[in-house]
Amino acid sequence: MSLLTVKDLTHGFGDRAIFEDVSFRLLKGEHIGLIGANGEGKSSFMNIITGKLGPDAGTIMWSKNARIGYLDQHADLMQGMTMRDVLRTAFKYLFDIETEMNVLFAKMGEVEPEELEVLLEETGRLQDALTNNDFYTIDAKVDEVANGLGLDEIGLERDVHDLSGGQRTKVLLAKLLLEKPDILLLDEPTNYLDVEHIEWLKKYLLDYENAFILISHDIPFLNSVVNLIYHMENQELTRYPGDHNEFLRVYDMKKQQLESAFKKQQKEIASLKTFVAKNKANAATSKMATSRQKKLDKMDVIELDSEKPKPTFRFNEARTAGRYLFETNELVIGYEEPLSRKLNLVMERGQKLALSGANGIGKTTLLRSILGEIKPVSGSVMLGEHLHIGYFEQELKETTNRTCIEEMWDEFPHLTQQEVRRSLAKCGLTKKHIESKVHILSGGEKAKVRLCKLLNKETNLLILDEPTNHLDVDAKAELKLALKDYNGSVLLISHEPDFYQDIVTDVWNCEDWTTKVF
């Protein structure tokens, strides 16, 4: 049974085509991994099938009465609601049934016996609906999912208005999982999850009996939960049974076969053209030349897809910093309340550090305190000499109407247009990306623009807050190589040990000094 049918979908932004006559079908129980390089249209596809974005052409047909759940990171969370309140809204339809049933109960004392019989039958049906949907164990379900995603560590009675971006996303994900829709749509759900919570989500999705579509650049996670891959490339969507490893095997084989057929055909075309050129003017062989020309004209010429630019990252290094990059003296980080005990930390030149620990315990707060962006609760930070810091923020709320070129020029006005274009292209952005407005780019493309700024800045200390969020596989691998080759120092937050374990010299576990209870 088809839950979703997409036919002849076409969409683009300006003169930049994203999809061209794309068709797709989602069946009950399918666990789909939606993959492709940054900017190929994965998130746009999700926005189109959920009605948030209108296609230029094509049809989207959902199965009647299908319940659809989409992880919308921009959904409103009302101030005054606790996390538990928000999670309980996943069962709104059951609370509505309870309200309807209670209204009928209230009527029973005022009706005639005949009508009472009808009301009893109706309340019995509603009571069965509540029982069959485990209405009376809702709080236990809320606690189970909250514990799995680490929300209990933050406190379920905490006002959602006070949450960080990562914590907020966790709440929205937990609510979505509790709703248990017929079709689950997940766009990079692991971006703000810690390692143990990714493991919990992995087990949850493996046991998920309904269908889901998952966008993720976390290949080990993707491999463990999907049974079908849809690959977006060159405005097309291609289906591959199996996991990501199987996709790579078949994709590479098809690519080699196509390249082999292309080379063989090109040799044949060259041979035919040479024969025609030599013999078309000769009366004795002109008929043979005409025959070969007709063969050329009828030939279905194989075309190879243009290769997407692969990113090449190399950080621009400043003069050597002093021996000590920063020292903290009895530093207590936080906002209204302390997030840490008194910290006496020292980072020396040459160190590459990763900050680990659960979300919400102050990793980003520590970075911003070191940079002087927020005042500590108490204590102080002393920065070292000759520091040239490059900072990659996890969350950027600012929107801009400028193009990528204008965005770079604003920060590096001394560069020529050719130098700006070359620099952006090295980060894996095409000509159309470079000339586009930044706000229409995908999350991964925006990250590449921000990385481009960082690469062009002279630094000897990189402070990176979740830099791999939204980056595709090629960009992530290239960033890893660039950080390994970087002669400066690195202070890094990442939820992917596979990414940072070959880069860093030390790991600081922030749970060792947090005031949060685990």
Residue pairs with C-beta under 8 A, 6 or more apart in sequence:
1 27
1 28
1 63
2 25
2 26
2 27
2 63
3 26
3 27
3 28
3 62
3 63
3 66
3 182
3 183
3 211
4 24
4 25
4 26
4 49
4 60
4 61
4 62
4 63
4 66
4 183
5 24
5 25
5 26
5 59
5 60
5 61
6 22
6 23
6 24
6 25
6 49
6 58
6 59
6 60
6 61
7 23
7 58
7 59
7 61
8 21
8 22
8 23
8 57
8 58
8 59
9 19
9 21
9 22
9 23
9 24
9 45
9 48
9 55
9 57
9 58
9 59
9 60
10 17
10 19
10 20
10 21
10 22
10 55
10 56
10 57
10 58
11 17
11 18
11 19
11 41
11 44
11 48
11 53
11 55
11 56
11 57
11 58
12 18
12 19
12 56
13 436
13 440
14 436
15 432
16 432
16 436
17 235
18 40
18 41
18 44
18 235
19 41
19 44
19 45
19 55
19 58
19 235
19 237
20 235
20 236
21 58
22 45
22 58
22 235
22 236
22 237
23 237
24 230
24 237
26 32
26 183
26 211
26 213
27 211
28 182
28 210
28 211
29 209
29 210
29 211
30 211
30 227
30 228
31 205
31 208
31 211
31 212
31 214
31 225
31 226
31 227
31 228
32 211
32 212
32 213
32 214
32 226
32 228
32 229
32 230
33 214
33 215
33 216
33 222
33 225
33 226
33 228
33 229
33 230
33 243
33 244
34 42
34 45
34 46
34 213
34 214
34 215
34 230
34 232
35 42
35 215
35 222
35 229
35 230
35 231
35 232
35 244
35 247
36 42
36 231
36 232
36 233
36 472
37 233
37 308
37 428
37 444
37 472
37 474
38 428
38 442
38 443
38 444
38 445
38 447
38 448
38 470
38 471
38 472
38 475
39 430
39 433
39 441
39 442
39 444
39 445
40 232
40 233
41 232
41 235
41 442
42 187
42 215
42 232
42 442
43 187
43 215
43 442
43 443
44 53
44 442
45 232
45 237
46 70
46 185
46 187
46 213
46 215
47 53
48 54
48 55
48 60
49 60
49 185
50 68
50 70
50 185
51 60
62 68
63 182
66 182
66 183
67 179
67 181
67 182
67 183
68 181
68 182
68 183
68 185
69 176
69 179
69 180
69 181
69 183
69 184
69 185
70 176
70 185
71 169
71 172
71 173
71 176
71 185
71 186
71 187
71 189
72 172
73 168
73 169
73 172
73 187
75 172
77 86
77 160
77 161
77 163
77 168
77 171
77 172
78 160
78 161
79 159
79 160
79 161
80 159
80 161
81 159
81 160
82 156
82 157
82 158
82 159
82 160
83 146
83 151
83 154
83 155
83 156
83 157
83 158
83 160
83 163
83 171
84 142
84 146
84 156
84 157
85 160
86 160
86 171
86 175
87 142
87 145
87 146
87 151
87 156
87 171
87 174
87 175
87 178
88 95
88 138
88 139
88 142
89 175
90 175
90 176
90 178
90 179
91 135
91 138
91 178
91 179
94 129
94 130
94 133
94 135
94 138
97 126
97 129
97 130
97 135
98 126
98 130
98 135
100 126
101 123
101 126
101 127
101 130
104 119
104 122
104 123
104 126
105 123
107 119
108 116
108 119
108 120
111 119
130 136
134 141
141 178
142 156
142 178
143 152
143 156
145 174
145 177
145 178
146 152
146 156
146 174
148 197
148 200
148 201
148 204
149 170
149 173
149 174
149 193
149 197
149 200
149 201
150 170
150 193
150 194
150 196
150 197
150 358
150 359
151 167
151 170
151 171
151 174
153 358
153 360
153 516
153 517
153 518
154 163
154 167
154 360
154 516
160 168
160 171
163 171
163 360
164 359
164 360
164 364
165 192
165 394
165 395
166 191
166 192
166 359
166 360
166 394
167 192
167 359
167 360
169 191
169 192
170 192
170 193
170 197
170 359
173 186
173 189
173 201
176 184
176 186
177 184
177 204
180 210
181 210
182 210
182 211
183 210
183 211
183 212
183 213
184 208
184 210
184 211
184 212
184 213
185 212
185 213
186 212
186 213
186 214
186 215
186 216
187 215
188 215
188 216
188 217
188 443
188 469
188 470
189 201
189 214
189 216
190 198
190 201
190 216
190 218
190 221
190 495
191 466
191 469
191 470
191 495
192 359
192 466
192 495
193 201
193 359
193 495
194 357
194 358
194 359
194 495
195 495
195 497
198 218
198 221
198 495
202 221
202 224
202 225
205 212
205 214
205 225
206 224
206 225
214 222
214 225
214 226
216 222
217 444
217 468
217 470
217 471
217 472
217 473
217 476
218 496
219 244
219 473
220 498
222 243
222 244
223 243
223 244
223 245
224 243
226 243
226 244
227 241
227 242
227 243
228 239
228 240
228 241
228 242
229 239
229 240
229 241
229 242
229 243
229 244
229 246
229 247
230 237
230 238
230 239
230 240
231 237
231 238
231 240
231 247
231 251
233 305
234 305
234 306
240 246
240 247
240 250
240 251
242 250
258 302
258 304
259 304
261 302
262 302
262 303
262 304
265 299
265 301
265 302
269 296
269 299
269 301
272 292
272 293
272 295
272 296
273 296
275 288
275 289
275 292
276 289
276 292
276 293
276 296
278 289
279 285
279 286
279 288
279 289
280 286
280 289
280 290
280 293
282 289
308 428
308 430
309 425
309 428
309 429
309 430
310 428
310 474
310 478
311 426
311 427
311 428
311 448
311 474
311 475
311 478
312 426
312 478
313 426
313 427
313 451
313 455
313 478
313 479
313 481
313 482
314 455
314 482
314 485
315 390
315 454
315 455
315 459
315 462
315 482
315 483
315 486
315 488
316 455
316 456
316 457
316 458
316 459
317 458
317 459
317 460
317 486
317 487
317 488
318 386
318 388
318 458
318 459
318 460
318 488
319 386
319 388
319 460
320 349
320 386
320 460
321 349
321 384
321 385
321 386
321 387
321 388
321 460
321 461
321 488
321 489
322 349
322 384
322 385
322 386
322 387
323 348
323 349
323 384
324 346
324 347
324 348
324 349
324 384
325 347
325 348
325 349
325 351
325 383
325 384
325 387
325 461
325 489
326 345
326 346
326 347
326 370
326 381
326 382
326 383
326 384
327 344
327 345
327 346
327 347
327 381
327 382
327 384
328 343
328 344
328 345
328 346
328 370
328 379
328 380
328 381
328 382
329 344
329 379
329 380
329 381
329 382
330 342
330 343
330 344
330 378
330 379
330 380
331 340
331 342
331 343
331 344
331 345
331 369
331 376
331 378
331 379
331 380
331 381
332 338
332 340
332 341
332 342
332 343
332 376
332 377
332 378
332 379
333 339
333 340
333 343
333 362
333 365
333 366
333 369
333 376
333 377
334 340
334 362
334 365
334 376
334 377
335 365
335 374
337 377
337 515
338 377
338 515
339 361
339 362
339 365
339 514
339 515
339 516
340 362
340 366
340 510
340 513
340 514
340 515
341 513
341 514
341 515
342 378
342 379
343 366
343 379
343 513
345 508
347 353
347 489
347 491
348 489
349 384
349 460
349 489
350 489
350 505
351 489
351 490
351 505
351 506
352 483
352 489
352 490
352 492
352 503
352 504
352 505
352 506
353 489
353 490
353 491
353 492
353 504
353 505
353 506
353 507
353 508
354 492
354 493
354 494
354 500
354 503
354 504
354 506
354 507
354 508
355 363
355 366
355 367
355 491
355 492
355 493
355 507
355 508
355 510
356 507
356 508
356 509
356 510
356 511
357 363
357 509
357 510
357 511
357 514
358 511
358 516
358 518
360 516
361 510
361 511
361 514
361 516
362 510
362 514
363 465
363 493
363 510
364 394
364 465
364 493
365 374
366 510
367 391
367 463
367 465
367 491
367 493
368 374
369 375
369 376
369 381
370 381
370 383
370 463
370 491
371 389
371 391
371 463
372 381
386 460
387 460
387 461
388 457
388 458
388 459
388 460
388 461
389 459
389 461
389 462
389 463
390 454
390 457
390 459
390 461
390 462
390 463
391 463
391 464
391 465
392 450
392 451
392 454
392 462
392 463
392 464
392 465
392 467
393 465
394 465
394 466
394 469
394 493
396 446
396 450
399 439
400 407
400 437
400 438
400 439
401 437
401 439
402 410
402 437
402 438
403 434
403 435
403 436
403 437
403 438
404 424
404 429
404 433
404 434
404 435
404 436
404 438
404 441
404 449
405 417
405 420
405 421
405 424
405 434
405 435
407 438
407 449
407 453
408 415
408 420
408 423
408 424
408 449
408 452
408 453
408 456
409 415
409 417
409 420
411 453
411 456
412 420
412 453
412 456
415 423
415 456
421 431
421 434
423 452
423 455
423 456
424 433
424 434
424 448
424 449
424 452
425 431
425 434
426 452
426 455
427 448
427 449
427 451
427 452
427 455
427 475
428 448
428 474
428 475
429 445
429 448
429 449
429 452
433 441
433 445
438 446
438 449
441 449
442 470
443 469
443 470
444 470
444 471
444 472
444 475
446 470
447 467
447 469
447 470
447 471
447 475
448 471
448 475
451 467
451 479
454 462
455 482
459 488
460 488
460 489
461 488
461 489
461 490
461 491
462 483
462 486
462 488
462 489
462 490
462 491
462 492
463 491
463 492
464 490
464 491
464 492
464 493
464 494
465 493
466 493
466 494
466 495
467 479
467 492
467 494
468 476
468 479
468 494
468 496
468 499
471 479
476 499
480 499
480 502
480 503
483 490
483 492
483 503
484 502
484 503
490 503
490 504
492 500
492 503
492 504
494 500
511 518
